[in-house]
């Protein structure tokens, strides 16, 4: 994972994509938080999701279509989460 991190920082699209994928899955979480996956607090999960999102965006910026889709998924998940919690107030009828 460290090798992919270094290569990703150097601009390797494949490394960025692989690192984002690992962070998005439990494999990356176990590496970063310990073998037990950490205590699973919301702050830990949010921080790892933020890291994964950064790598997805970097990969998508290099025209990786799969990464572009994943970035869209993250934005939709964020939007739905905050709109349900009442932090984002949107009138859908006005947009139509």
Beta strands, then each sheet from edge to edge (+ up, - down):
end
